[in-house]
Amino acid sequence: MKNKILLAIVISATLFISCGEDGTSDIVINLPDNGGGNSGNQGQFVSLSGSVTSDLTLDSTNEYKLTGPTVIEDGVTLTIPAGMVIEAAATGADVYLAVAQGGKIIAEGTSSQPIIFTSDANTPNAGDWGGLILLGKAPVNSITGSATATSEIGTLSYGGSEADDNSGILRYVRVEYSGGKASGQSENNGFSFYGVGSGTVVEYIQMFEGSDDGVEFFGGTVNVSYLSVVNSQDDSIDWTEGYTGTITDAYVKHGVSHDKGIEADGYNTDVGNNSNPLYFSKPTVTNLTIVGLGSGTGNEAIRLRAGTQGIFTNVKLEGFAEGFDLDGDQGDNPTGAGVLSGDLNVNSVIFSDVTVNLKNDTGETFTEADFLTVDAGATGADYATWGAGWTRT
């Protein structure tokens, strides 16, 4: 039988860590110093909460649970082995794992041994806990110069001028039952990327059953490949604050409770912090499938607003009343101007059970053909191939 020893852990024999600016509590560690990580302390129950200020490698023979805000601080690396399941106390928004600016997470699972963050509830539900948060030093359009922005959850700093900033590796990682809300404007997502740079590797990630957004990008330049969102109760993919990375091979499937497949803003309308940004969001999205609940349900697959730009290629939309809904005006929210300039367009798309391909509420005049090209050969994401074995449905 395993020793059920409750430990708040970093890696030293007895180490006291002061509170960070994020308000996380002090951690006291009482572990033998075995020369790295917590090796030599196998078969234990380990509680994670607070500020982690020394490199930490999790031990696959231990059981780990997030019991509060857990922040990987500047200069610190958290390494998680393939196949590990990390539970989170089902107490809502106050339980999350955040990688602060300058910190790194190395979470490299495999298709047969994904790394899973999930609720500890006997009957888990969306919103049981917060989620996974990465904060980097890449540009965001809500700030200028040497300033930094502050995250919704944890009041952690993000943003800067390092487009190639590196926050680590996420590969074959699944987040389940996330999205605990602190308030109407402070919400956890499954994966939150705040100013994360292109030096970060993000491949094969899934959010399953979340009460807020599946994956949200707050500016930054991070490139994400093989992204799956199943049963997000809010938007499945969301970007804002000048996000300019790439999203390649993305699959979205709606559950009974949901909002948009993609909701995209050129700047952060929630806080109104930049109505005249120097640039707008402009990601490149390639190989995208969004599956809705049918055209009779009154859903929108993709809403593009607040001046967002973007280049979409090989898109499949299935089961929506509206395919693309473009919102904006001829002032601070020039979404339609992006269509006219060629900075917002869809190179190839196929619609299945979609009533209206395009709704134009931008204040600009353009035709459907100016914005999108219907392509009977478009296939969207090859999810049956790359999503096999490690995702949930």
Order of alpha helices (4+ residues) and beta strands (2+ residues): beta-beta-beta-beta-beta-beta-beta-beta-beta-beta-beta-beta-beta-beta-beta-beta-beta-beta-beta-beta-beta-beta-beta-beta-beta-beta-beta-alpha-beta-alpha-beta-alpha
